[in-house]
Amino acid sequence: MIAADKPIRAADAKLLHVDAEGSVHHGLRTGLVKLLHRGDVVVANDAATLPASLHGVHERTGAPIEVRLAGRATSGMNTFVAVVFGAGDYRTRTEDRQLPPILVEGDVLALGPLQAVVVSLLEHPRLVSLRFTAPMAALWEGIAHHGRPIQYAHIGQKLELWDVWTAIAGPPVAYEAPSAGFALDWRTVAAMRDKGVKFATLTHAAGISSTGDPALDARLPFDEPYFIPETTAVAIDTARTANRRVVAIGTTVVRALEHAGRDGVIASGPGMANQRIGAADTLRIVDAIVSGTHEAGTSHHELLRAFVDDTTLRRADAELEARAYRTHEFGDSIFMERSLTRQVGMRSTGSWRRGGTAHYVERALAQVGGK
């Protein structure tokens, strides 16, 4: 596979289809709706992406730093988990980036108009809990004006915020783009409706995909909060009762739905996806996934092992490589159905729900922030 190096939604984007029998088919992403069945429910992540990269100075040493926000800490609305880099920017691969100065509790980081205090180190010298000193309104204003989208070296041009927002972007709670959603546009959603496919959303605070440090990357994905609206829970219950498929747009949706449905029924409202999904896991809710193409060894690729056996996945990987599929967030896509050998027997029906939707920014920030 080759890295997609431009922030565009290519009209000729490819789609690899792995069906439930393990056969591999090639097509265009514009043909996605043809692979869906009447009565299916397609669930996408409507989180908008924050400008979560903040450059500044480590005040104690005067050294330049970059802070990449990676999640909300549970200790307060203005407290975040963050990965800290030394001097440099996205033009250098993350694994080649300079280390930050040695960080200690109480260090102050000057990040443009904002100040953040290191609350604690999180079992790694580059992973910290940061508390911003500004009140919430000023904090979000400072992030909006000073922050940039998190970016990696395979993209040559500087990303703008609109480059990392999907067509359905809503509450701004993701730290990197829920990029599987780039496969969607409103024409595709309308075509789903015309075919009798139900489209629903949830909000999942997608975290960072790489830190450049093998030890830290082994801990990915971090715990990520989500919110499932009542209407989405109802749509999933209806589909499952009718023995129809639940199709997840992206790994974040799989994590949220499998966490919320770990007892076999979907719980609406807020939750915290704190599990890693892989070959040892049995999927209880999701029947198929639309995802970007991912390299072996990443947590995204590991999650696909819950859908198919390793032989099938290796065959799919070989086809992606042989046909020069593009990888990373602006690349091509894969549509993978859960194999017949990994499907569970009788489905549970019914539901347990609480709460309603969350479409206003502050409410979404509170709920998806785990508060």
N, C-alpha and C positions, 0 to 999 in steps of 0.2 A: 504494500500500500504506500501511497505517497501523501504527504501532508498537504491539505488544502491551505493555500497561502493567501487567500483573499476573502474578505468578509462579504461574500455574495451568496445568494440563494440561486445556484445555477439551475437554469431551465432544463438542462440535460443531466441533472443529478441522477445517479444510478440507484437502484434498489435491488438488493439481494434478498430473495425470498427462500427461507428454509421452512418447508411445510411440516405437518405433524408426523409424516412418515420418514422425515429426514432427507427428502429430496431437495436439491438446490436449484433454484431458477434465477435467471437474470432478467431485469427489466429496468424501466425508468421510474423514478419516484412519483412522477405524475400519474402512474398507474396504481397507486396505493389503494384507492377506493375500490378498484376491481377485485382486490384480495379480501375485502370485507364482506360479511354476510348480513342480510337483513336481520335486524334484531340484536346485532352486536352493539355493545356500548364501548365507545372509545373515550379514554380518560387522559387528559393532558394537564400539564403543570402550567398554571397561568401566572407564575411569579415573574415579575420584572426584575432585571438585573441592576444591582447597585453599582455605582462607581467606587469599588471597594479597594482600589489601590491608592494609597496616600503616601506621597513622598515628603520627607522632612529631615529633621536633624535630631540626633541623640544629644540632649543638652549637656550632659555631664562631660562628654568627650568632644562635642562639636562635629562628630562624624555623620556623614549623610546616610540616610536609611530609607528603606521602603517598607511600609506596613501593608500587608494584605489581610483585610478583615476576612475571617473564615467562619464566623458564627457568633451567635449571641450567648453570652454567659448568663447563668441563672441568677447571678447576684444583683442584677439591676438592669434597667432599660438602657443605661448608657455604658454598659460594660460588654466588651466583645472578646472573643478568642481571636488571636491574630498570629500570623506568621511574619517574622521580621527578616528582611534581607539587608545587606550592606549596600555600598555604593553600586550604581548601575541601574539599568532599566530593562525593558522587555527584549531589547536587541541582543542580550546575552541569554543563553539558555539557563533555565533555573538551576540546573545541576552545576553550572559554572559560575554562578553568582557569588560575589564576595559575602562572607559572613558578616553579620552586624557586630558592633562592639559588644563586649560581654555585658549582658543585661542583668540587672539586679532589681529586687523589689524597691519601689519608690522612684526609679528612674523616670524622668520626664521626657516625653517625645514631643517636639514641636512639629506639627503637621499642618503647614499653611496657617490658616486662621484658628486651628484647633490645638489644644494640648491634651495629651493622654498620659496617664500615670501607669507604670507597670505594677499591677496588683500582685501577680505571682507568675512564676515559671511553671509550665505544665509538663514536667517530666522530659523536657527537651530545651536546650539553650535558645532555640529560635521560636518556640511556641509559647505564647504568653497570654495572660489575661490582662486586658487594658481597660482602664476606666477613664472616659472622657470627662473633662471638667465642665464643659459647656452644658447648659440646660438643653432639653431635648430639641426644641425648635431650632436653636442655634447650631446644635450638633448636626441635624439633618441638612440644614442650610450649608454648613461648612463642608460636609461630605459631598453635597451636590455641586458646589462651586470648585472645590479643590481636588476631589477624587477623580480617578480615571478608571475605566474598566480594566480588570485584571487581564493581562495579555501575555502571550508566550511568543518565543522567538520565531516560530514558523510563519507568523503573520508579519509581513514586512512593513505595512503601513500602520500608523497609529489608529487604534480603534476609537470610534465615537460611541457614545452611549446607545444611540439608535441601532448601531451595528449588532449589539448583543441583546436586543429586545426581540422576542418572538412576536408574531402577529397578534397573539391573544394576551400579551403581557398586561398584567393588572397590578396587584400590590407589589411594591418594590422591596422584596425581601431576599432575593437570591444574590449570592456573592459571585457566582459565575453563571453564565447563561444555561438554562435548562435546554440545551442545544438540540435535543431530539425534536423539540417543537419547531425548529426551523423547517421541518418537512411539511408544516401546515401553513395554509393561507385560507382566507375566507372563502375562496372558490372551492377549495377542497372540503371545508366544513359544510358548505351548501350542497356539494355533491353527496356527502354522507347522508345528509337529511333527505335528499331526494331518493336515496336508495333504501331508506328505512333504518339507517344506522343512527343510534343515539350518540350525541357528543356531549361530554360532561367535563368539568374541570375540578381540580383541587389546587391548593397552594402549598408548595413545598420549598423551603429555603435552601435551594441547591448550594452546596459548598464548593470549595476549591477542588480541582482535579489533580494538582501536582504541587509539591513543595520543592522539588529538586533534591530532597534529602531522602535516601532509601529508607532510613529508619522511620521518618515521619510519614512517608508515602505508604508504608506498610500499615499505618493506622487509619488510612482513608477507607471509606468516607467517615468523617466525624459524625457525631450525633446531629441530626437535622430535624427541626420542628416542621410540622405540616398542619394543614387545616382542611378537613373534608366537609363540604357543605351537605346539608340534609338532602338537597335535590340529587347530588351525586350518589349518595348512599342509596337512595331510593332507586335510581337508574340501575345501579349495579345489582341490587337485590332483584329487581324486575327481570334483568337479563339472566341472572343465575337461576331464578325460579323457572324460567322458560328454557333452560339449558342452552342459552346463548353465550357467546364469548365475551370476555372482558379483555380489551386490548389497551395496553399501557403505552403511552407516548413517552418513552424514556425510562431510565433506571430510577430516577427520583420517584416517579409514579409507582413503580413496582415496590420500592421500599416503603412508601407511605401506605399503599393498599395492603401489602402483606403484613405490615405492622398493625394496622387498624383491624385487619381481618384475621389475626392470628388464632382466634377461636372459631374461625369458619364463618363469621358474620362480620359485616362492616359497621364500625362505630364512627358516626359522624362527629364533628367537632375537632378540637386540637389534639395533637399527639406528638411524640418524639420518636422518630425512626432511629433506633440505636443498634440495629442489627446489621450484620453483613450477610449477604445472600450468595450462596454458591452451590456447588455440586451436592452437598450434604442436605440441602434444604428442599422441602416439598412445598411447592406453590399451592396456596389454598384459594386464591382469588383470581389471579391473572392468568389468562390463557395464551396471550401472545404479546409481543413487544415490538414497537418500532423504535429503533435506536440508531445512533451513529455507529460508525465502524471503529473498533477499539483494538489496541494491541494486546496480545497475551501478556498476562502478568498484572494488568490494571484491575482495579476493583470493578470497573464497568464490564470488562471481559469476563471476570470471574462470575458475575451475576448471571451471565448467559448460560453457565453450566447448570443452572437450576431449570432451564428450559429443555436442553438437549444433552445427550451423552457426549463424552469427550471426542469420540470418533467422528461424530457428526460435526462438532464444533471445529475440529481440525480440518475437516473437509471444507467447511464454510470459509475458514481462514485462508486455505489454499486457493479457493476460488477468488476471494477478495484480492489476494496478492497477484494471482495470474491475470486478472482482468483490470489491474491498476486502479482499484477503487481508492478514493481519496478519504483520508482519515482526519481526525480532530473535528472541532465544533462546526466548521463550515464545509464539511466533507459530504460524502454519500451516506446512504442509509441501509439498514438491514431490517427486514420484517421476519421475525422468528416466531413460529408457533410452538407451543409446548408439545414435545414429542408424545406419542401415544404411550410409550413406556414410562413416562414421568407424570402422567395424568392420574389424579386420585379417583376413587370410585364415586359413590353417591355424593352429590353436593349438598352442603348445608344450606338451608334457606332461612328466611327471616332476617331480622335486623335489630340492632340496638343503637339508638341514635340519641344525640343531645345537641342542643345548640342550633344555630342557623348559619347563614352565609356571612362572609367577611369581605366586603368590598371597599370599605373606607380605609384609607391608608393607615391612620393611627390605630384603628381597631385591629387591622391586619398585622401591624407591627407588634402589637401587644400579644395577640393570639398566636401568631406564627413564631413570635419570639419566645414562646414557652411560658409566658406570664399568665 
